[in-house]
Amino acid sequence: MVWVLVVARAVNRIGAFTLPFLGVVLTVEFGASLSQTGLILALFGAATIPSRLLGGQLADRIGRRRTIVLGLAGCAVAQTWIAVSDQLWSAVLAALLLGLVFEIYEPPSQATIADVTEPVDRPAAYGLLGAAMAAAGVLAGLLAAALSHWGLRWLFIADALTCLACAVLVARALPADVRPTSEPTTTTTVWRDRRLLILLAGGTVFATMYMQLVIGLPLSLLEQGLPTSGTGFILAVSAVTLILAQRLLRVQRLDDFTSLTIGYALLAIGLIVSAFAETLTVYLLATVLWSLGELFLLTRYLTLASGLAPDHARGRYLAVFGLSWGIATAIAPLTVTWLLESFGPEGLWLSSAAVAVALAASQPWFRTRLAPA
């Protein structure tokens, strides 16, 4: 089942390069100002918060497979709407719809992996998912670079098609959903788990930094007069780095908090290099560094979150933890555009690096607070 989900998500990942370009599309294609673009992207991010919660509820109540298919189909509709819009107001409505369906498939996807693996094997399983998505990301980056020369709207058409392909694969290959045999706990019980809320706080800060990279890199290239196709090459280099590092670095042998500390240190170094980058070559060097940090960070947060959850509420636990990404997607556009307008790329990336250093230093505190009661 893990392999089926990994292949399906890899197919979806091949076309999932539109979010870094959404701000550029709003600015270039629809004439939105930098501040308007930041506000629209913030609204998109806010819309992903109920999307993630809905995905967790549906995953535990109607099943993983149905929820994944529903979310992917919704993304395909919204992506197509953005591509065919001819007015800014239409693109804004489409972006809001995309936010409302964007995270539905994440909780059931993550819960499915946790359902069929033992706790000790979950870092490797999530790492497999990350490696497969990185491999697909190589194609995604190159495809994005190619399609961006034809027109940025083609990126959204390609993403819509891969969403539909992923939905079909999941619907045909994943086992049928089975109704839960025990009464699930309520959402209120999930919100009373103190360790989950602490993990959510730390994950939100990390997710905000990550989304600042996703949103800020294309805008930084635009601010410095570098080609927008450079974002596609950055995505490709990031993916290649993750693939090679999966084999060279045996991160599964590290405990979760050591892995997080190393990851934040690498992320900080990459951000510092980004702060002083003036050419695409230097940005690509920075990409290698922060991508290595990403390798250490992403799978460990998922492992920690899934480990806190009881079996019958895993979808909702992962959904609540996943709110970190919705909150980050709402905050990051505002911080990115404000920092770029006020301090330029240097101020954006140096401030992010300072936060990464603080998070690396705080991991002993998180280790103590997240220890089993």
C-alpha positions in Angstrom: 0.0 0.0 0.0 2.9 2.4 0.8 4.3 1.8 -2.7 0.9 2.5 -4.4 0.6 5.8 -2.5 4.3 6.7 -3.2 3.8 6.1 -6.9 0.5 8.1 -7.0 2.0 11.0 -5.1 5.0 11.0 -7.4 2.7 11.3 -10.4 1.0 14.2 -8.8 4.4 15.8 -7.9 5.5 15.9 -11.5 3.0 18.7 -12.0 2.9 20.2 -8.5 5.1 23.2 -9.3 2.4 25.9 -9.5 2.5 27.2 -5.9 6.0 28.9 -6.3 4.7 30.5 -9.5 1.3 31.6 -8.2 2.7 34.9 -6.9 4.5 35.5 -10.2 1.3 34.7 -12.2 -0.7 37.2 -10.2 1.9 39.9 -10.7 2.9 39.3 -14.4 -0.3 37.9 -15.9 -2.9 39.8 -13.9 -1.1 43.0 -13.1 -1.4 42.7 -9.3 1.0 44.8 -7.2 3.4 43.2 -4.8 1.3 44.1 -1.8 -1.9 42.8 -3.5 -0.1 39.6 -4.4 0.9 39.1 -0.8 -2.6 39.6 0.4 -4.1 37.2 -2.1 -1.5 34.5 -1.3 -2.3 35.1 2.4 -6.0 34.5 1.7 -5.0 31.3 -0.1 -3.0 30.2 2.9 -5.9 31.0 5.3 -8.2 28.9 3.1 -5.9 25.8 3.5 -6.6 25.7 7.3 -10.2 24.4 7.1 -9.1 22.3 4.1 -6.6 20.4 6.3 -9.1 20.0 9.1 -11.7 18.7 6.7 -9.2 16.2 5.2 -8.5 14.8 8.7 -12.2 14.5 9.6 -13.0 12.8 6.3 -10.0 10.5 6.5 -11.2 9.1 9.8 -14.9 9.0 8.9 -15.3 8.1 5.2 -11.9 6.6 4.6 -8.5 7.4 3.3 -9.1 6.6 -0.4 -12.3 8.5 -0.9 -10.8 11.6 0.8 -7.6 11.5 -1.3 -9.6 11.3 -4.5 -12.0 14.1 -3.5 -9.1 16.4 -2.6 -7.2 15.8 -5.8 -10.2 16.3 -8.0 -11.0 19.6 -6.3 -7.4 20.7 -6.9 -7.7 19.9 -10.6 -10.9 22.0 -10.9 -9.3 25.0 -9.2 -6.0 24.8 -11.2 -8.0 24.8 -14.4 -10.0 27.8 -13.3 -6.8 29.8 -12.6 -5.4 28.8 -16.1 -8.5 30.0 -18.0 -9.2 33.2 -15.9 -8.9 36.5 -17.8 -9.6 38.9 -14.9 -7.8 39.3 -11.5 -11.1 38.8 -9.6 -11.6 35.4 -11.3 -8.1 34.3 -10.5 -8.5 35.4 -6.9 -11.7 33.3 -6.5 -10.0 30.3 -8.2 -7.0 30.7 -5.8 -9.4 30.7 -2.8 -11.0 27.5 -4.1 -7.6 26.0 -4.5 -6.8 26.8 -0.9 -10.1 25.2 0.3 -9.2 21.9 -1.4 -5.4 22.1 -1.4 -4.8 20.2 1.8 -7.6 17.7 1.8 -5.5 14.8 0.6 -2.5 15.4 2.9 -3.9 13.9 6.2 -5.2 10.7 4.6 -2.0 10.3 2.7 0.2 10.7 5.8 -2.2 8.6 7.9 -2.1 5.7 5.3 1.6 5.4 5.7 1.4 5.4 9.5 -1.4 2.8 9.3 0.7 0.2 7.6 4.1 0.8 9.2 5.6 0.2 12.7 6.8 3.4 14.5 10.5 2.4 14.0 9.9 2.1 10.3 8.1 5.4 9.8 11.0 7.7 9.2 12.2 5.4 6.4 8.6 5.2 5.0 8.2 8.9 5.0 11.7 9.2 3.6 10.7 6.9 0.8 7.7 9.1 0.0 10.0 12.2 0.1 12.6 10.5 -2.2 10.0 9.5 -4.7 8.5 13.0 -4.7 12.0 14.4 -5.1 12.6 12.2 -8.1 9.4 13.4 -9.6 10.5 16.9 -8.6 13.4 16.7 -11.0 10.9 16.3 -13.9 8.7 18.9 -12.3 11.5 21.5 -12.2 12.6 20.9 -15.7 9.0 20.8 -17.0 8.3 24.1 -15.1 11.3 25.7 -16.7 10.2 24.6 -20.2 6.5 25.5 -19.8 7.3 28.9 -18.3 8.8 29.9 -21.6 5.4 29.2 -23.3 3.3 30.8 -20.7 2.9 30.6 -17.0 -0.7 29.4 -17.3 0.4 26.2 -18.8 1.9 25.3 -15.5 -1.6 25.2 -13.9 -3.0 23.0 -16.8 -0.2 20.5 -16.3 -0.8 20.4 -12.5 -4.5 19.8 -13.0 -3.8 16.9 -15.3 -1.4 15.3 -12.9 -3.9 15.7 -10.0 -6.5 13.8 -12.1 -3.9 11.1 -13.0 -3.0 10.7 -9.3 -6.7 10.5 -8.3 -7.4 7.8 -10.9 -4.4 5.8 -9.7 -5.4 6.0 -6.0 -9.0 5.1 -6.8 -8.0 2.0 -8.7 -5.0 0.8 -6.7 -5.6 1.6 -3.0 -7.8 -0.9 -1.1 -11.4 0.0 -0.5 -12.1 2.0 2.6 -13.3 0.2 5.7 -15.6 1.9 8.2 -13.9 2.3 11.7 -14.8 -0.4 14.2 -14.5 1.9 17.2 -16.0 5.3 17.9 -13.4 7.9 17.1 -12.4 10.5 19.7 -13.8 14.0 19.2 -11.8 16.9 17.8 -11.9 18.5 21.3 -9.9 15.5 22.7 -7.3 16.1 19.9 -6.9 19.7 20.9 -6.3 18.8 24.5 -3.1 16.9 23.8 -0.5 19.3 25.1 2.4 17.5 23.3 0.6 17.9 20.0 0.1 21.6 20.5 3.8 22.0 21.4 4.8 20.1 18.2 2.3 22.3 16.3 4.0 25.5 17.5 7.4 24.3 16.5 6.2 22.9 13.2 4.4 26.2 12.4 7.6 28.2 12.7 9.5 25.7 10.5 6.6 25.6 7.9 6.6 29.4 7.8 10.3 29.4 6.9 9.8 26.7 4.3 6.9 28.6 2.7 9.0 31.8 2.7 11.5 29.9 0.5 8.7 28.6 -1.8 7.1 32.0 -2.2 10.2 34.2 -1.7 12.7 32.6 -4.1 10.7 33.3 -7.4 10.0 36.9 -6.2 13.7 37.4 -5.2 14.7 36.3 -8.7 12.2 38.7 -10.1 13.4 41.6 -7.9 17.0 41.0 -9.1 16.1 40.8 -12.7 16.9 37.0 -13.0 14.8 34.8 -15.3 11.6 33.3 -13.9 12.6 30.0 -15.4 15.4 29.9 -12.8 12.8 28.8 -10.3 12.3 25.6 -12.3 16.0 24.9 -12.2 16.1 25.6 -8.4 13.3 23.0 -8.0 15.2 20.5 -10.1 18.4 21.0 -8.1 16.6 20.7 -4.8 15.0 17.4 -6.0 18.4 16.0 -7.2 19.9 16.9 -3.8 17.2 15.1 -1.9 17.6 12.0 -4.0 21.4 11.8 -3.7 21.3 12.7 0.0 18.8 9.9 0.8 21.5 7.4 -0.3 24.6 9.2 1.1 23.1 10.2 4.5 21.6 7.5 6.6 19.3 9.9 8.5 17.1 7.0 9.8 20.0 6.1 12.2 19.7 9.5 14.0 17.1 10.2 16.7 14.4 12.7 15.8 15.8 15.7 17.7 19.4 15.3 16.6 18.1 15.1 13.0 16.1 18.3 13.5 19.1 20.1 15.0 21.3 19.2 12.0 18.5 20.1 9.6 18.0 23.6 11.0 21.8 24.3 10.9 22.0 23.3 7.3 18.9 25.4 6.5 20.4 28.4 8.2 23.6 28.1 6.1 21.6 27.8 2.9 19.6 30.9 3.8 22.7 32.9 4.5 24.1 32.0 1.1 20.7 33.0 -0.5 21.0 36.4 1.3 24.1 37.3 -0.7 23.2 35.6 -4.0 23.2 37.8 -7.0 23.4 35.1 -9.7 21.4 32.0 -10.4 24.6 29.9 -9.8 24.9 31.1 -6.2 21.1 30.5 -5.7 21.6 26.9 -6.9 24.5 26.5 -4.4 22.2 27.8 -1.6 19.5 25.4 -2.8 21.8 22.4 -2.2 22.4 23.5 1.4 18.8 24.2 2.4 17.6 21.1 0.6 19.9 19.0 2.7 18.3 20.7 5.7 14.9 19.8 4.4 16.0 16.2 4.2 16.6 16.1 8.0 13.5 18.1 8.9 10.4 17.1 7.0 10.2 13.3 7.7 11.0 13.8 11.3 8.1 16.1 12.0 5.7 13.7 10.4 7.2 10.8 12.4 6.8 12.7 15.7 3.2 13.8 14.8 2.0 10.3 13.8 3.7 8.8 16.9 1.5 10.9 19.2 -1.8 9.8 17.7 -4.0 6.8 18.7 -4.8 4.6 15.7 -8.5 5.7 15.4 -7.7 9.4 15.4 -4.5 9.5 13.3 -6.1 11.4 10.5 -7.2 14.2 12.8 -3.9 14.3 14.7 -2.0 14.7 11.4 -4.6 17.2 10.3 -4.2 19.4 13.4 -0.4 19.2 13.1 -0.7 20.0 9.5 -2.4 23.3 10.3 1.2 24.5 10.7 1.3 24.6 6.9 -2.0 26.5 6.5 -0.9 29.0 9.1 2.5 29.3 7.4 0.9 29.7 4.0 -1.2 32.6 5.3 1.7 34.3 7.1 4.6 33.8 4.7 3.2 35.9 1.8 2.8 38.8 4.1 6.3 38.5 5.7 8.0 37.8 2.3 6.5 40.8 0.5 7.0 43.1 3.5 10.6 42.1 4.0 11.4 42.3 0.3 9.9 45.7 0.0 11.5 47.0 3.2 14.9 45.2 3.2 15.3 43.4 -0.1 16.3 39.7 -0.5 19.2 40.1 1.9 16.9 41.1 4.8 14.4 38.3 4.0 16.9 35.5 4.0 19.1 36.7 6.9 16.1 37.1 9.2 15.0 33.6 8.2 18.4 32.2 9.0 18.3 33.7 12.4 15.1 31.9 13.2 16.6 28.6 11.9 19.5 29.0 14.3 17.1 29.7 17.2 15.1 26.5 16.3 18.3 24.4 16.2 19.3 25.7 19.6 15.8 24.9 21.0 15.7 21.2 20.2 16.8 20.0 23.7 13.8 21.9 25.1 11.5 20.2 22.6 13.0 16.8 23.4 12.0 17.3 27.1 8.5 18.6 26.4 7.6 15.9 23.8 8.9 12.9 25.8 6.2 10.3 26.6 4.3 11.1 29.8 
